[in-house]
Amino acid sequence: MKINRHLKLLVTLVLIFLIAGCTNSITPAATGTSPLAAPLVSTETKEATAIVTLEVQRNSVVIVSMNPNNVAEMENIQTLLQTYASSHNLTLQVTESIDTVEIDKVALVYLSQPAENWIDMANQNPQVKFIIQSQNVLDLPENAFQILAPKDELVFAAGYLSAIISEDWRTGAIVTDENLAGDSIENLFSNGVRFLCGLCAPVNGPIVFFPTVAVTNAQSDAAALSLAYGEIANTRLNVIYISPEFINIDFVTALKQNGLTVISQKSGDSDKGDLLDISIGYDIPAAINFLLASNLDGQIQTQKAAIEIKSQGNKITAGKKDYLNIFLTDLQEGFISPHSVAE
């Protein structure tokens, strides 16, 4: 009986020790932390911080103005983009080269003319918006927008304008030997005249088919310009278009003293612009404002600038303005080609 009691006591002690050992081995696993929990929290925190930093860095609008021909126009563009920058809590910077732009800090870039490497920069930085002013249609990435201002259409319109205000079709031009979109300036101007009057022959002598055009080098001096005018002076012009390179006080004054109405492209130099009777050019700021108002959401990528004409005095009557506006609308919509009189 004593042996049985001792045996029972021994078995009981063994069971107590076994139960205590199992309890101690389970407790650490039940109260431990999952090894995946900490890395998940850490990763999410880093990603959120990176996004906030990106928003803070992109804090500027940059104008890249490479030797602009129209200083007054660029001042208007700068004022427009300054207003846009201020309304979006951005700063405005002006530089002469796209290579100096710290692109990782920029929200919007405006190029007065397309630099060779702009397309690579736009493709590599899809978060940045680009607005480019160009004479030709460009193949644009999704984050780029274009102000289209084709010079060939401007010269063509100048021809039409000179014909509609001239008396007896007596209009002509002194232009550079430059080619635009595969056509000479002489031919583009002449197409504009003939679009209005076809075979433009005056009623009174001397009987000459207009327009009469003289072509000379863009760097021509006063003597060369005088010689060029001498080539067409005997046709008794009353309206003349001159390339903007030839706007200077002596030459324009001499033309006016000969009774001519002088037309040219608008000049960035206000003193030169005031010399002209009529100026013709593109309204670039209005086109930029249209794109900015669209929120640059990609729905409209190309905006064609409208041609604007400014006249001193009563050189264009109300009736002729109506015809001129119809012509300009059709040209803007692409219904007329500056390279063909028939279209």
Order of alpha helices (4+ residues) and beta strands (2+ residues): alpha-alpha-beta-alpha-beta-beta-alpha-beta-beta-alpha-beta-beta-beta-alpha-beta-alpha-beta-alpha-beta-alpha-beta-alpha-beta-beta-alpha
